[in-house]
Amino acid sequence: MTLTEFDEKKYEQVVRSDERAFLVFELVQDGDLTIDKGAKKLGMSVSDFKQAMKDNRFNIPEK
């Protein structure tokens, strides 16, 4: 059995990244931010952004 070190800084980066993504998804879902701008803020293509929203059970607003 091998034990690995816990990288606290990496963990914090991942958590912040996830929190940021959820915030952007919520803003897009509520209509406060366009899909294009949301995707750009997260450095994703629009199609990847839409898929990520679906995967995380957010509603994609219609244009």
C-alpha positions as CSV (number, residue, x, y, z in Angstrom):
1,M,0.0,0.0,0.0
2,T,1.4,3.4,-1.0
3,L,0.5,6.6,0.7
4,T,0.5,9.8,-1.3
5,E,1.0,13.3,0.0
6,F,-2.0,15.6,0.1
7,D,-1.4,18.8,-1.9
8,E,-3.4,21.3,-0.1
9,K,-2.6,24.2,-2.5
10,K,-3.7,22.1,-5.5
11,Y,-6.9,21.1,-3.7
12,E,-7.7,24.7,-2.9
13,Q,-7.1,25.7,-6.6
14,V,-9.5,22.9,-7.7
15,V,-12.1,24.0,-5.2
16,R,-11.9,27.6,-6.2
17,S,-12.1,26.7,-9.8
18,D,-15.2,24.6,-9.2
19,E,-16.8,27.4,-7.2
20,R,-16.0,29.8,-9.9
21,A,-17.5,27.6,-12.6
22,F,-20.7,27.1,-10.6
23,L,-21.0,30.8,-10.1
24,V,-20.6,31.4,-13.8
25,F,-23.1,28.6,-14.6
26,E,-25.6,30.2,-12.2
27,L,-25.2,33.7,-13.7
28,V,-25.8,32.2,-17.2
29,Q,-28.8,30.2,-16.1
30,D,-30.3,33.3,-14.5
31,G,-29.7,35.3,-17.6
32,D,-27.3,37.7,-16.0
33,L,-24.5,36.6,-18.3
34,T,-24.5,35.3,-21.9
35,I,-23.4,31.8,-22.8
36,D,-20.6,33.3,-24.9
37,K,-19.3,35.4,-22.0
38,G,-19.6,32.6,-19.5
39,A,-17.6,30.3,-21.8
40,K,-15.0,32.9,-22.3
41,K,-14.7,33.5,-18.5
42,L,-14.0,29.8,-18.0
43,G,-11.7,29.5,-21.0
44,M,-14.0,27.0,-22.7
45,S,-15.6,26.6,-26.1
46,V,-19.4,27.4,-26.1
47,S,-20.2,23.7,-26.9
48,D,-18.0,22.5,-24.0
49,F,-19.5,25.1,-21.7
50,K,-23.0,24.1,-22.5
51,Q,-22.1,20.4,-21.9
52,A,-20.5,21.3,-18.6
53,M,-23.7,23.2,-17.6
54,K,-25.8,20.1,-18.5
55,D,-23.5,17.8,-16.7
56,N,-23.9,19.9,-13.6
57,R,-27.6,20.0,-13.9
58,F,-27.9,23.7,-14.8
59,N,-30.6,24.9,-17.3
60,I,-29.3,26.5,-20.5
61,P,-31.3,29.6,-21.3
62,E,-32.7,30.0,-24.8
63,K,-31.4,33.0,-26.7
